[in-house]
Amino acid sequence: MATMFLPAFVAVIAIFSIFLSPRAKSDGAFFKGLSPDGRQPSLITLIFSQVTTWIFARSLMNAAILGYYYGLWGALAYAAYYLSFLTGAAIIDSLRFRHGCGSVQEFLRLRFGGAGASCYNLVIAIRLVSEVFANLLVIGILFGSDGSHAYVIAILGFSAITLLYSALGGLHASLRTDVFQMGVFLVVLAALLAVAFTADDFSFATLLFKPFVIDDPGPILLAVALLQVWSYPMHDPVMMDRGFLADRQTTRKSFVHAAWISSLCITLFGCLGVFAGAQALQGEDMNAALTRLLGETPMLIFSAALVVSAMSTLDSTLSSSAKLAAVDMGLLRPTLANGRIAMTVFMLAGLLCVFFGGKDLFAAVAVSGTASMYLTPVVFFSLWRDWRDVPLWSYLTSFCVAVGGAALYFMESSGYSNLIEPLFGVSHKYSKLLLISLVVMAVGCAAFWVGARAPFRSSRTPQPVLE
């Protein structure tokens, strides 16, 4: 019976998701999430959609794994990324109501021309593919070992179902299914935590089995997250898309409530990993430890939570992919058919990465987070301080350094290179990530500061400001 639970659970969630996905009949429904009668999403819909699309399967797994290896500080480090909702709210508010822009691309195009928007589109296209890849990878791991028939069938079947209902209804369908999937997720999470927190071996003291030591990987990663949250939301197209769907007050409230709800959920889920790490036997991995401590049934609930979050993230990622290709980049005409074609292309790209790429879940977060840091000086100086005379070379310098830093971290963490340790004496991959993040932020901000005050600075015509 246990072996049938997860496939049956997936089937039920899939059927309900398809049922809740009306076929989109207008561009407004498909690309902007409007209802058939043209209404914007409600506050509850936006909050649940924000939360469930950010608590994706990869995040839950990462939080638990970091908690398992690095204790509570590892779980808190991952939860710190969810402060991005607060910085994201400030970014959206400034974009829409101070600068009068309808998208991030529009703002970058006004300030830095076509090159500014193109750099951004490249980074978020990579991020969208990585989201598809990471969530499909988690689904495969849940059903079988790498390369097994169960692994391959689960990934292909899950991809087909999610693509089907996403292509039917676009962003409007994604918002509707997000509300349903978030409700299921909260029930599943509550059941799982009730079982874990009443287990014989559990006590809140076990959550502190790893003391706070500032140069341990957990606190180091916490510092990395606090550096990256300034730019991380701006390069997340799923979050940014949801910032342009409702009025100002509804949007502000949705971001604030999403911040505390998602931080709480991800921390609680990470505590499961901490619990397993505190009680693990020599050589035991997280799943084996949790199964021994909680039993088979709670682990099925654990897997069910990952399935729900993976599906909600995938449909939102596909909706953002369609908008990126057909609306923001203008590669295709913004029609329903072209939006569906774009979804299919991104899904295929994610599948290629799953079957022919790496398997490190956190590496995708770290690499995209580091690449996104080229936007930190854009947020600080161009968006919030309204510096209008930053030249293109400053922007491109920040972009190249950040992308180079992301590539360097990938090479170092994957074992393809070892350049940092001989030069700076740091060996752990998160210490290297902190060093790279500091350099990327410092060089990017310096390039903006120097560029805005140099005699050869840009003579771009100032734009009107909406206050």
N, C-alpha and C positions, 0 to 999 in steps of 0.2 A: 504493500500500500504506500509505503514511504517513497518508493521509486516513482510512483505515479503522481504523487502530490504536486511536485513542481511543474511537470508538463501540463497537468490539469489546471493549475493556478494560472499559468501563462495563457492557456486557452481561454479561461474565463475573462481575464483582464483584456485580452485581445478582442474578444467578442464585444465586450462592453465599450471598448475604445472605438471600434468600428461603428457600433450603434450610435455613439455620441458624436460621430463625425459627419455632419450633413455635407453633401456635395456643394462646394463653393460655386456660386453663380456670378460673382463679381470680383473685380480686382480688389475692392475694398475689403471683402471678406478674406480673400486669399493672402494678400500682402499686408493688410493693416489690422486684421483681426476684428473688423466690424461685424455686427450681427446682420441678419438679412434685412432688417429695417433701419440699418445705419447707425445703431447705438454703439457707444464705446464700451469697453469692458468695465465691469463693476470693481469696486475696491477689493472685495473678497477674491474675485477672479484673478485680479492682478497679484495680490499677495500670494495666493496659493501657486499661481503660475511661476512667480519669481522664485519662491522657495523650492518648489519641486524640480524646477529646471536647473537649480544650482546644487541641490543635494542629489547629485547624480551617482550612478553606481560606482564610478571610479572614485568619487569623493568619499563615499561611505567606506569603501575598501581601503583607500589610502589612510583615512582617519583611524580605522581599526588597526591597520598594520603599523602605523607610526606609534600608536598607543602601545602596541605589543612590544615593539623594540625599544622605544624611548620613554615609556611611561606617560603620565598625564601631560607632561610638557610637550611630547610629540603630538598628542591629540589636540592640545590647545594651540599648537603651532598651526595645524591645519585649519582649526576653527578661526584663527586670526584672519585667514583669507576672506572670511565672510564679512569682515568690516568693509569689504569692497562695496557692500550695499550703501553704506553711509557716504563714502567718497563718490560712488556712482550717482547717488541722489544729487550731490552738489554739482557733479559734472553735467548731468542732464539739465538741471535747473539753469545752469549758466548757458549751456548751448541753446536752449529753447527760449528762455525769457530775458536773457541779457544780450545775446548775440543774434537772436532771431533765426537760428538755423534749424532745418528740418532733419538733419542727420549729422553724424560725425564727419562723413565725407564732405558734406557741403562746407562745414567750418574749415576743414583742412585745405580744401580747394581754394577758398577765399584767401586764406593766409599764405599758403605755400604753393598754390597752383596745382596743375595736374599731377606733378610728381609727389606732392604731399598726400593726395588721395590715393595714388597708386601704391605707395609704400604701405599705407594703412590696409588697403584691400588685400595686399599680398599676405600680410601678417594674419589677418582675421580669416582668410581662406584656409591657411595652414591650421589655424586653431579649430575651425569647423571640421576639417577632415580628422584632426586629432581627437575631437569629441566623438565622432562616429566610431573611429578605431577603438578608443579606450572602452566605450560602453559595450561594443560588440565583443571585445576581448573578455570583459567580465562575464558576459552571458556564456561564452564558450567555456570559461573556467568552471562555471557553476555546474555545467552539464557533463563535462568529461575532461580527460587529460588532453594536452596540446596535440592536435593532429588526429585524435580519435574520431570515429564516425559520429558519436554523440556530440562531440565538440563542433564538428563541421556542420552537422544538420541543425543544431541549435542556433548557430550563428546565421546560417542562411535562412532558416524559417523565421527567426526573430526579425531579420532585416526585411524580409518580404512583407510581413504583417505591418510593421511600423511604416514602411514606405507606402503601403496601400492606403491606410487611413490618413496619413499625412498628405498624400497627393490628392485625396478626395477633397479635403476641406481646408488645406493650407493653415494659415495662422489662426483663423477662427476655430477650426477643429482642434488645433493644438491647445488653445486656451481652455476649451471645454473639457478636453480629456485631462488636462493638467489638474483641474479642480477635482475630478473623480479620482485620479491617480494619487493626488495628495491626501485625500480622505482615506484611501486604502492604506497608504504609507503610514499615516499617523496611527491607525489601528494596529497595523503590523508592528510598528516600532514600540508602541505601548505594551503589546503582548510580549514582545521579546525582552524588553527591559524588566517587566514584572517577573518573568522567569529568572532572568539573570540576577536581579537584586535580591531575590528570595532564595537563591541557591545556598547550599550549606557552606560552601567555601568562600562565599562573598562577604566582604565587609568594606566599609568605606576607607578603612585604613590601608587596604591593599592598593587603593588607587594612588597612594603616595609611596609605592615601593621604590620608585626612582626619585632620589632627592634632587632639588634644583642645584645644578652645577653649571655655571654660566658658559663653560666651553664644551659642554656635552652637546650631542647632535640635536636634542629636543629644543633647548633654549636657542641654539644657533639658528635652527630653522624658524623659530618664532621671530627672530630678528629679521630674517629674510622676508618673511610674510609681511612684517610691518613696513619694510622698504617697498615691497611690490604692490601693496594695496592702493597706492596712489594712482597707478596707471592700469592696474589689472582690470578694473571694470570697463575702462574705455575701450579695451581691445576685445571685450566679450560682446559679440553682436547680439546674442540672445538677450542679455540684460539691457543693452542699449536700445534694441528694438522695442522692448516693453516700456521704455521710458518715453516713448512718443505716441502712446496709444490713448491716453486719458488726459483730463484737465490737470492743472498744476497741483491743486490740493490732493486729488486722488493719487496722483503719481508720487508726490512727496510721502504721503502716508504709507503707500504700498512698499516703498523702499525701506522706510524705518521699521515697519512691522516685519518685513522679510528679513531684516538684519538680525533681530533678536530671535526670531523663530528658527531660522536656519542655523544660527550659531549654537543655540541650545540643542537642536536635533543632532548636529554633527558632533558636538562634544559628548553627548550621551552615547551616541553610537561608538565614538572613539573609546569610551570607557569600557566597552566590551573587550576591545583589544587590550586595554590596560589590565583588566581582570585576567584575561588569558595569559598575558605576559608575566604577571605576578605569580601565577600558579603553574606555569609551564614546567614540564620536566626537561631534562637534558636532551637536546636534539629534537624536541617536539615543535612543530610549526603551529601557527595560530589556529588554523581550522581544526587540527587534531586536538589541541588543548581545549578549545571551546566545546568540541563534541564530547570529550571526556568529562568536562565540568558540567555541561548543561544537558547533554543527551541528544538524540537524533532529531526529535521533534522541534526543539528550539532552533536547531541549525537549519531546518527546512524553513522556518519563519525568517531566519537570517537571510537565507537565499531569496525568499519571496520579496523581502524589502529591497534587495539589490535589483531584482527583476523589475519591480514597479518604477524604481528611480531610473533605471536604464531606459525603459520605454518612454517615460516622460521627457527625459533629456534628448533622446533621439528625435522625437517628433518636433520638438522645439528647434533642434539644430537643423533639421531639414527645412523647416519654415524660414529660418534665417538664411540658409543657403540659397533658397529661391529668391528671397528679397535681395540678397547681395548681388547675385548674378543678373537678375532682371531689372532691378530698380536702382540700386546704389552704384553698381559698376556699369550698367547699361550695355552689357554684353549681348543681351537678348531683349526683344520687346517685352514689356511687362504684361504678358498675357497668361492665362491660366495654364495653357499647354506648355509654354516655355518655363513657367515656374515648376511644373512637374518634371520637365526634362532636367532642370538644374538639380532638383532633389535626387533624381536617379543618378546623375553624374557624381554627386558628393557621396552618395551611399556606396557606389562602386569604388570610389577612391578609398573610402574607409575600409572596405572589404579587402582591397589590395594590401593595405597596410597591415591588416590583421594576419593575413596569410603569408605575407612576404616581409614584414617588418619586425621590429623589436617587441619585447613583451614587458618592458618596465613602465608601470602605470604612472608613478610619480614623475618619471623623467619628462613625460609630456607636459605635466603641469609646470615643472621647473623651467623647461625650455621655452614654452610659450610665455610664461610669466617674466622671464628674463628678456625675451624679445620685446615684450610689451613695454619695458621700461624706457624705451625711446620716447614714449608718450609722456613720461614724467615731467620734463621741462615744458612740454606743450600745455599740460594741465596747469602747472605752477605759473608760467609766465604769459603764455598766449591766451589761455582761457580765463584764468582767475584774476591775473594782474592786467590783462588786456594790453600786453605789449604788442603793438602792431608793426614794429619795424624789425622783427627778427628775420634775417635773410634765409634763403633756402639752404645755403651751405650749412648753417647751424642745424637745421632740421635733419639734413642728410647725414651730417656727422653723428648726431644722436642715434639715428636709425642704424647706420653702419656699425657703430660701436656696440649697440644692443644686440643686433643680429649676430655679430661676431662673438659677443659674450655668450649668447645662447648656444652657438655652435661649439664654442670651447667647452662649455659645461657638458654638453652631450658627449664630446670626445673624451673628456676626463672621466665622467661618471660611467661611461661604457668601457673604459679600459683601453681605448684606442690611442690615448696619449697620456703623458705624465709630465707636463710642463710646469705646473704651478708648484708642486711640492719642492722641487729643487730650488726654486727661486724664493719662495715665501715660507717654506717649512710647515705648510698645512697639508694634511693627508686625507682627512675625511671629506667625502664629496659635498656635504652640506657646508663645511667651512670654506671649501673652494667656491661654492655657490654664493655664500655671503660676500666673499672677497670680490667676485665678479660683479655682483649686484652693486656693491659700493662704487666700484670703478665706473660701471655703466652710468649710474646716476650722477656721479661727480663730473664725468666728462660731458655728458649731455647737458647738464645745467650750466657748466662752464662755457660750452659752445654757444648756448643761447645768450648768456650774459655778455660774452665778448662780442658776439655778432650784433647785438642790439645797440652796442655802444661804440662800435668801430666806425671809422669815417666812411667805409665803403658799404654801409648797411643799406638794406633794401629801401627803395623809394615807392613801395606799393601804396596805392591810394587808400587812405583810411576809410573804414566802413562805418556806417551809421550804427549807433548803439541803442538797443531797445531797453529802457529801464521801466 
